[in-house]
Structures are given as structure tokens and as C-alpha cells.
Amino acid sequence: MPHPLIATALVPELLRAHARRDGYLFVPGLLPPERVAAVRAVVDEALARRGWLVDGTSDPSLRLGRWDDTRWTGFLAEILSTDAYQTLAAAPELIAVLRVVVGDDPQLHVGDVCRLVSPGALDLTTPPHQDAAYLKDADAVWTAWMALSPCPIALGPLAILPGSHTAGLRPHAPVSTGDGVVGTDVPDDAPWHAADLALGDVIFFSSLTVHRALPNTTRDELRVSVDYRYRPRASSDRS
């Protein structure tokens, strides 16, 4: 079992200190559940229309989770354009935390996603990696990650390797269409941190923090989460 995530109080000095030390922040209950549920309702409508969700359950044989699956990329394009998804990205609670962490007004970067992971598709579980290996201009980028439903360990929430940002960018496997998931090597006994998550819990992490997904070992639940990526306005202005 992973170590528990370390919760951070909404105190600027603590947010900055934990971000420097751990490369991540865990803020339980940061967002009102109904606001996150509004995005899930939009997602569920798109899933149901495609037959990927029937009466709240998913068929494991569907096997969603590949980053280059054209079914998923089409779904993603639809979700990213919705008002609900974009409104959540600008939630004042997210912006307030990120402003403290990045030391400036946060601006959305690239790579925002709504991820889908089928139950039982263990080979499609996202491996350890750093976002900086795959994002352009990733300096000072931080991600806000949240599940769009309560997410116990069995459903496959995010796991974080605390302090892994301090060693800089690690070697990563190159991105290659058709090769499935990619990542970087970590020791077998790496001290991962993860937790059962409630609706409205948010995990923030830097582009150099090593993270991964835990496997979705449920029988018929689709794991649905969103990532929003931000960087300081000053960095955006220099681009």
C-alpha cells in the first residue's frame, strides 16, 4: 500500500514550504463537490452517448486508457471545449493556491486532459513519469489533478513520489504512437504517496514531480479525472 498523501492547510507559508519540499500539495475538500459534479455530468452524457457508460457502469472489454486511442482523443476534443470544463479550470480556489505556489497569476498552459481508465485494463495504467519530459516550455508548470467522482485506491487515483522534483529531469522513454504508455524508471521500493479521494479533493504537483496512476482494479467502474496545467503569467508573456 502507498503512504498517505500529506494534506496541506491553506496557509501561504505552508503551501510554499510543502511545494518546495515535496513537489506536490494535497488539499482535501478544496472545491465544492457540486461544482466538480457539474463537469462529471457533462462527461457522463458524452460517455453514455458513445455507449461507454451504461447505467453508471463500464464494460471492461472496452479498454480505454491509451493516450493515442482515437476514440479517446475525439472524446477529449469534445470535453475540452465545454463551458463546464473551462469554468472549472478557472475556479478561484484553484487559482488562489497556484498563485501562491508559482508566485504570479497562473495562466493555463497546454496539455489539459480528461482521462479515462477502464476497469481491469492494468496494462494501460499510466507509469511513473514527469510531465516536463513531454510538455514544451514546462518550466514552472504546475498541474491541478482531481477525480470527477469519489476515487478510492481501487479505482486508480494519482500516486506521487515526494521530493522527486529536486533531482531535475530524468531520462524518459520517447513518445511513440502504438507503443502504449511511456515513462521513467524508479526503484521498486519507491515511497509512493496516494489516498482514497473524495469529490472536491485536489492534488497539485510540479512538472518535475514523478507521478503515476494506480491500477483501476474495480469490476465495472470507469476512472474519470481531469488535469489542468498552469504556469506563471510572466512565463507565458515571454513565450
Secondary structure as UniProt FT lines:
FT   HELIX           12..22
FT   STRAND          24..27
FT   TURN            28..29
FT   HELIX           33..50
FT   TURN            55..56
FT   HELIX           60..62
FT   TURN            67..68
FT   HELIX           70..80
FT   HELIX           83..89
FT   HELIX           92..102
FT   STRAND          106..108
FT   STRAND          113..117
FT   TURN            119..120
FT   HELIX           122..124
FT   HELIX           131..133
FT   TURN            136..137
FT   TURN            139..140
FT   STRAND          142..147
FT   HELIX           153..155
FT   STRAND          158..160
FT   TURN            162..163
FT   HELIX           164..167
FT   TURN            177..178
FT   TURN            188..189
FT   TURN            199..200
FT   STRAND          202..206
FT   TURN            207..208
FT   STRAND          211..213
FT   STRAND          223..232
FT   HELIX           233..238
//
